[in-house]
Amino acid sequence: MTIKRKVVLLHHSDELGGAGVSLCNLIEMLRDRYQVSVYLPHRDSSLAVYLGHRDIVPRYLENPVGMVSCYSGGPRVLSRTFARNLWRIGRTRRALKNILMSEDPDIVAVNSIVMVWAGRTIRRSGRTAVCFVRETAVDGWVSSLVKRSLSKWFDGVIYISDQDRRIFGSEAPVVGIVRDSIRIDEYDIGLTREEACRQLRLDPGAFNLLFVGGTEQMKGWHVVSAAMLHLNLPDIKIIVAGRVDERATVANPRIFYLGVQQDMPKIYRACDVLVFPSISPHQARPVFEAGAMGIPVIISDFSATADEVVNGLNGLTFRPGDPRDLARAVMALYKSPADRLRYGAENRRLAIARHGYEQSGAALLTIFTALHDVRDHGTTEAQ
């Protein structure tokens, strides 16, 4: 009987978002061939509940995770948040050392570049260190240090897009791309739009715009809420999914706050268009989740997402941070059901072609095989 190699995955956040869903997919891709343990900051979180529903039992650090918060839309370097996240690294490093001793893993992977500091501890323990780069890069001296750390302290660096690989770069022994993925069958739900609306207590006769950023400013909450001032038709509604800060909510009878949701396919089914008005370049998992449901997208026009949404192909783009231009794009799709249908069909085709679970899983296992070759034989297989 072959003994499975052991993999430890370290995750930086308790929230169920794109990175959390991707974490779940990684575990499911690996666990047939590996013994996988995953660590979250705290128990009883929305992400812990989600993993539990997928028969994944996480373990816990029981502390906020120390981070190098150098990503697009993150805190300024000279800010309390940035400093506080750095200060936590010492405590998280001690917890990591305990995990390395108790788990004795072969491979330790951090599921975000914010934990790039962990590479040194992992490598010095004699284990294989892997970093999944999920954030959009920003220019600056901190990012330059992070890029050097990817080359110096990691055996493998895995990106989610070709552009991220070009921007960050790495001289690690094994470098590859594993796109965030979807299981398309999980989005082919047996609900009509009207049934989904009734279950969510939404108006099936309305034109429902879906915003999945809660009330986060980085995701563009203030942009989409301000756009409603320019969209005065009573049947245009905003459906808000995600963490809601009551202090940031806007009292508007055409805005509906659903909070954090575990069953996102139902939410997509009830809506007509996804709006993704981030104010800085940001990875856009909801774009291809919407695509899986045949829904078009309106997104901020950034080069970082240009390979996901092409204006006039699978959605529309608008000037970042401009609520009037967002309203213009919304009205264009409101007035043209034919364009909505055409863009939605193309978005589904692209989602299946680029983000299929099987393709991503095969790419991940190929990279991990290359990591074994480096560790066992000192060879590197080009990715």
C-alpha positions as CSV (number, residue, x, y, z in Angstrom):
1,M,0.0,0.0,0.0
2,T,1.4,3.4,-1.1
3,I,1.7,5.9,1.7
4,K,0.3,9.3,0.7
5,R,2.6,12.3,1.0
6,K,1.3,14.9,3.4
7,V,0.3,18.4,2.4
8,V,-0.5,21.3,4.8
9,L,-2.4,24.2,3.4
10,L,-2.4,27.5,5.3
11,H,-5.2,30.0,4.7
12,H,-5.1,33.6,5.7
13,S,-8.8,34.5,6.1
14,D,-12.0,33.2,7.7
15,E,-14.2,34.8,5.1
16,L,-16.0,32.8,2.4
17,G,-14.9,34.6,-0.7
18,G,-13.2,33.7,-4.0
19,A,-10.0,32.7,-2.2
20,G,-12.0,30.5,0.2
21,V,-13.9,28.7,-2.6
22,S,-10.6,28.2,-4.4
23,L,-9.1,26.7,-1.3
24,C,-11.9,24.1,-1.2
25,N,-11.2,23.3,-4.8
26,L,-7.5,22.8,-4.1
27,I,-8.2,20.4,-1.3
28,E,-10.6,18.4,-3.4
29,M,-8.1,18.2,-6.3
30,L,-5.3,17.0,-4.0
31,R,-6.9,14.7,-1.5
32,D,-7.1,11.6,-3.7
33,R,-3.3,11.6,-4.0
34,Y,-2.3,13.4,-0.8
35,Q,-3.1,13.5,2.8
36,V,-4.3,17.1,3.2
37,S,-4.6,19.2,6.3
38,V,-5.9,22.8,6.1
39,Y,-5.5,25.5,8.7
40,L,-7.8,28.5,9.1
41,P,-7.4,31.4,11.5
42,H,-10.5,30.7,13.6
43,R,-13.3,28.1,14.0
44,D,-17.0,28.8,13.4
45,S,-16.4,31.1,10.5
46,S,-18.3,31.2,7.2
47,L,-15.4,29.5,5.4
48,A,-15.3,26.8,8.1
49,V,-19.0,26.1,7.6
50,Y,-18.6,26.0,3.8
51,L,-15.7,23.5,4.1
52,G,-17.7,21.4,6.5
53,H,-20.5,21.1,3.9
54,R,-17.8,19.7,1.5
55,D,-16.7,17.1,4.1
56,I,-13.5,19.0,4.8
57,V,-12.6,19.3,8.5
58,P,-10.3,22.3,9.0
59,R,-7.8,22.9,11.8
60,Y,-7.3,26.2,13.4
61,L,-4.5,28.7,14.3
62,E,-6.9,30.5,16.8
63,N,-5.3,33.8,16.0
64,P,-5.4,36.5,13.2
65,V,-2.8,35.6,10.6
66,G,0.3,37.7,10.2
67,M,0.4,39.2,6.7
68,V,2.5,41.3,4.3
69,S,-0.5,43.2,2.9
70,C,1.0,44.2,-0.4
71,Y,-1.8,43.8,-2.9
72,S,-4.0,46.0,-5.1
73,G,-6.7,47.6,-2.9
74,G,-4.9,46.7,0.3
75,P,-3.9,49.0,3.2
76,R,-1.2,51.7,2.7
77,V,2.2,50.7,3.8
78,L,2.2,53.7,6.3
79,S,-1.0,52.7,8.0
80,R,-2.0,51.0,11.3
81,T,-3.6,48.1,9.5
82,F,-0.4,47.3,7.5
83,A,1.7,47.6,10.7
84,R,-0.7,45.5,12.8
85,N,-0.7,42.7,10.2
86,L,3.1,42.7,10.2
87,W,3.2,42.6,14.0
88,R,1.1,39.4,13.9
89,I,3.7,37.6,11.9
90,G,5.8,36.6,14.9
91,R,2.9,34.9,16.6
92,T,1.8,33.1,13.4
93,R,5.4,32.0,12.8
94,R,5.4,30.3,16.2
95,A,2.2,28.6,15.4
96,L,3.6,27.5,12.0
97,K,6.6,25.9,13.7
98,N,4.3,23.9,16.0
99,I,2.3,22.7,12.9
100,L,5.5,21.6,11.2
101,M,6.5,19.6,14.2
102,S,3.1,18.0,14.8
103,E,2.1,17.4,11.2
104,D,5.6,16.6,9.8
105,P,4.3,17.4,6.2
106,D,6.2,16.9,3.0
107,I,4.7,20.0,1.4
108,V,3.5,23.2,3.0
109,A,1.5,25.6,0.8
110,V,0.3,29.1,1.6
111,N,-2.9,30.1,-0.2
112,S,-2.0,33.8,-0.6
113,I,1.0,36.0,-1.3
114,V,0.3,37.8,2.0
115,M,1.9,34.9,3.7
116,V,5.0,35.0,1.7
117,W,7.0,35.5,4.9
118,A,6.3,31.8,5.8
119,G,8.5,30.5,3.0
120,R,11.7,31.0,5.0
121,T,10.4,29.1,8.0
122,I,9.1,26.2,5.8
123,R,12.3,25.9,3.8
124,R,14.5,26.0,6.8
125,S,12.5,23.1,8.3
126,G,13.4,21.0,5.3
127,R,9.9,20.9,3.8
128,T,8.9,21.9,0.3
129,A,7.4,25.4,0.3
130,V,4.7,26.5,-2.2
131,C,2.9,29.8,-2.6
132,F,-0.3,30.3,-4.5
133,V,-0.4,33.9,-5.8
134,R,-4.0,35.1,-5.8
135,E,-3.6,38.9,-5.5
136,T,-3.1,41.5,-8.1
137,A,0.4,43.0,-7.9
138,V,1.1,46.7,-7.1
139,D,4.3,48.6,-7.8
140,G,6.5,49.6,-4.9
141,W,9.4,48.6,-2.7
142,V,7.4,46.2,-0.6
143,S,6.2,44.3,-3.7
144,S,9.8,44.1,-4.9
145,L,10.8,42.4,-1.6
146,V,7.9,40.0,-2.0
147,K,8.9,39.1,-5.5
148,R,12.5,38.4,-4.3
149,S,11.1,36.2,-1.5
150,L,9.1,34.1,-4.0
151,S,12.4,33.3,-5.8
152,K,14.5,32.8,-2.7
153,W,12.3,30.9,-0.3
154,F,9.8,28.9,-2.4
155,D,10.2,25.6,-4.3
156,G,7.1,26.3,-6.2
157,V,5.1,29.4,-7.1
158,I,1.6,28.9,-8.6
159,Y,-0.3,31.8,-10.3
160,I,-3.9,32.0,-11.4
161,S,-3.3,33.8,-14.7
162,D,-0.7,34.4,-17.3
163,Q,-0.7,38.2,-16.5
164,D,0.0,37.6,-12.8
165,R,2.9,35.3,-13.8
166,R,4.4,38.1,-16.0
167,I,3.9,40.8,-13.4
168,F,5.2,39.0,-10.4
169,G,7.8,36.7,-12.0
170,S,9.8,34.1,-10.0
171,E,12.9,32.2,-10.2
172,A,11.6,29.3,-8.0
173,P,12.5,25.8,-9.3
174,V,8.9,25.1,-10.3
175,V,6.6,27.8,-11.6
176,G,3.1,27.2,-13.1
177,I,-0.4,28.4,-13.6
178,V,-3.5,26.9,-12.1
179,R,-6.6,28.9,-12.9
180,D,-9.3,29.2,-10.4
181,S,-11.9,26.7,-11.3
182,I,-15.6,25.8,-11.2
183,R,-17.5,22.5,-11.3
184,I,-19.9,23.4,-14.1
185,D,-22.4,20.7,-12.9
186,E,-22.8,22.5,-9.6
187,Y,-24.1,25.6,-11.5
188,D,-26.6,23.6,-13.6
189,I,-29.3,23.8,-10.9
190,G,-32.9,22.8,-11.4
191,L,-34.4,26.2,-10.7
192,T,-35.9,28.7,-13.0
193,R,-35.2,32.4,-12.5
194,E,-38.7,32.9,-11.2
195,E,-38.4,30.0,-8.7
196,A,-35.0,31.3,-7.4
197,C,-36.5,34.8,-7.0
198,R,-39.4,33.5,-5.0
199,Q,-37.1,31.5,-2.7
200,L,-35.0,34.6,-2.1
201,R,-38.1,36.8,-1.8
202,L,-37.0,38.9,-4.8
203,D,-39.3,40.3,-7.5
204,P,-39.1,38.0,-10.5
205,G,-40.4,40.9,-12.7
206,A,-37.5,43.2,-11.8
207,F,-34.2,43.7,-13.6
208,N,-31.9,42.3,-11.0
209,L,-28.2,43.5,-10.8
210,L,-26.0,41.3,-8.6
211,F,-23.2,42.8,-6.6
212,V,-21.1,40.3,-4.6
213,G,-18.9,42.6,-2.7
214,G,-21.0,43.2,0.4
215,T,-20.3,46.8,1.4
216,E,-16.6,46.7,0.8
217,Q,-15.2,49.9,-0.7
218,M,-12.4,48.0,-2.6
219,K,-15.1,46.0,-4.4
220,G,-16.8,49.2,-5.4
221,W,-19.8,49.4,-3.1
222,H,-19.9,53.2,-3.1
223,V,-19.7,53.1,-6.9
224,V,-22.6,50.7,-7.4
225,S,-24.8,52.4,-4.7
226,A,-24.1,55.8,-6.3
227,A,-25.0,54.4,-9.7
228,M,-28.5,53.8,-8.4
229,L,-29.0,57.5,-8.3
230,H,-28.7,57.6,-12.0
231,L,-30.9,54.5,-12.5
232,N,-34.3,55.8,-11.6
233,L,-36.4,53.1,-13.2
234,P,-38.4,51.3,-10.4
235,D,-37.8,47.8,-11.8
236,I,-34.0,48.1,-11.7
237,K,-32.9,46.5,-8.4
238,I,-29.5,45.8,-6.8
239,I,-29.0,42.5,-5.0
240,V,-26.1,42.6,-2.6
241,A,-24.4,39.4,-1.5
242,G,-21.5,39.4,0.9
243,R,-20.5,40.8,4.3
244,V,-22.6,43.9,5.2
245,D,-21.4,46.6,7.5
246,E,-24.6,48.3,8.7
247,R,-22.7,51.6,8.9
248,A,-22.1,51.5,5.1
249,T,-25.6,50.5,4.0
250,V,-27.7,52.8,1.9
251,A,-31.4,53.0,2.6
252,N,-33.0,52.5,-0.8
253,P,-36.1,50.3,-1.5
254,R,-34.4,49.1,-4.6
255,I,-31.4,47.7,-2.8
256,F,-31.7,44.2,-1.2
257,Y,-29.0,43.0,1.2
258,L,-28.7,39.2,1.3
259,G,-25.6,39.0,3.5
260,V,-23.0,36.1,3.2
261,Q,-24.4,33.3,1.1
262,Q,-23.5,29.6,0.9
263,D,-25.7,28.8,-2.1
264,M,-24.4,31.2,-4.7
265,P,-25.8,29.4,-7.8
266,K,-29.3,30.2,-6.6
267,I,-28.3,33.9,-6.3
268,Y,-26.9,34.0,-9.8
269,R,-30.0,32.3,-11.2
270,A,-32.2,35.0,-9.7
271,C,-30.2,37.9,-11.3
272,D,-29.8,39.2,-14.8
273,V,-26.4,40.9,-14.8
274,L,-23.3,40.8,-12.5
275,V,-21.7,44.1,-11.7
276,F,-18.1,44.1,-10.6
277,P,-17.1,47.7,-10.1
278,S,-13.9,47.3,-8.1
279,I,-11.9,50.5,-7.7
280,S,-8.5,48.9,-8.2
281,P,-7.4,45.8,-10.2
282,H,-8.8,42.8,-8.5
283,Q,-9.2,39.1,-9.2
284,A,-12.7,38.5,-10.4
285,R,-13.8,34.9,-9.6
286,P,-17.5,36.0,-9.8
287,V,-17.0,36.8,-13.5
288,F,-16.7,33.1,-14.4
289,E,-19.1,32.0,-11.7
290,A,-21.7,34.2,-13.5
291,G,-20.5,32.8,-16.7
292,A,-21.3,29.3,-15.5
293,M,-24.9,30.5,-15.1
294,G,-25.0,32.2,-18.5
295,I,-25.0,35.7,-17.0
296,P,-23.2,38.7,-18.6
297,V,-20.9,41.0,-16.6
298,I,-20.3,44.7,-16.3
299,I,-16.8,45.3,-14.9
300,S,-14.3,48.1,-14.2
301,D,-11.9,48.5,-17.2
302,F,-8.6,47.3,-15.8
303,S,-5.9,45.4,-17.7
304,A,-5.7,42.8,-14.9
305,T,-9.2,41.6,-15.9
306,A,-9.0,42.2,-19.6
307,D,-8.5,38.5,-20.3
308,E,-11.7,37.7,-18.4
309,V,-14.1,40.2,-19.8
310,V,-13.9,41.7,-23.3
311,N,-16.1,44.7,-23.9
312,G,-18.9,43.7,-26.3
313,L,-18.1,40.0,-26.2
314,N,-19.1,38.5,-22.8
315,G,-20.0,41.8,-21.1
316,L,-19.3,45.5,-20.9
317,T,-16.6,47.6,-19.3
318,F,-16.8,51.0,-17.7
319,R,-14.5,53.7,-16.4
320,P,-13.3,52.6,-12.9
321,G,-14.9,54.6,-10.1
322,D,-17.4,56.3,-12.3
323,P,-21.0,55.6,-11.3
324,R,-22.4,57.5,-14.3
325,D,-20.5,55.3,-16.7
326,L,-21.6,52.2,-14.7
327,A,-25.2,53.4,-15.0
328,R,-24.7,53.9,-18.8
329,A,-23.5,50.3,-19.1
330,V,-26.4,49.0,-17.0
331,M,-28.9,50.8,-19.2
332,A,-27.4,49.4,-22.4
333,L,-28.0,45.9,-21.2
334,Y,-31.4,46.8,-19.6
335,K,-32.6,48.0,-23.1
336,S,-31.2,45.0,-25.0
337,P,-32.3,41.5,-23.9
338,A,-30.6,40.2,-27.1
339,D,-27.2,41.5,-26.0
340,R,-27.7,40.1,-22.5
341,L,-28.5,36.7,-24.0
342,R,-25.5,36.8,-26.4
343,Y,-23.0,38.1,-23.8
344,G,-24.2,35.5,-21.2
345,A,-23.8,32.6,-23.6
346,E,-20.3,33.7,-24.5
347,N,-19.5,34.2,-20.8
348,R,-20.5,30.6,-20.2
349,R,-18.5,29.3,-23.1
350,L,-15.4,31.1,-21.8
351,A,-15.9,30.0,-18.2
352,I,-16.0,26.3,-19.3
353,A,-13.1,26.7,-21.6
354,R,-10.8,28.5,-19.2
355,H,-11.9,27.5,-15.7
356,G,-12.9,23.9,-16.0
357,Y,-12.3,21.9,-12.8
358,E,-10.7,19.0,-14.6
359,Q,-8.2,21.2,-16.5
360,S,-7.1,23.0,-13.4
361,G,-6.9,19.8,-11.4
362,A,-4.6,18.3,-14.0
363,A,-2.4,21.4,-14.0
364,L,-2.1,21.3,-10.2
365,L,-1.1,17.7,-10.0
366,T,1.5,18.2,-12.8
367,I,3.1,21.0,-10.8
368,F,3.1,18.9,-7.6
369,T,4.8,16.0,-9.5
370,A,7.4,18.5,-10.7
371,L,8.0,19.5,-7.1
372,H,8.6,15.9,-6.1
373,D,11.2,15.6,-9.0
374,V,13.0,18.7,-7.7
375,R,13.1,17.4,-4.1
376,D,13.8,13.8,-4.9
377,H,16.1,14.1,-7.9
378,G,17.1,17.7,-8.2
379,T,15.5,18.1,-11.6
380,T,13.1,20.7,-12.8
381,E,10.3,20.1,-15.2
382,A,9.4,23.2,-17.1
383,Q,5.8,24.4,-16.7
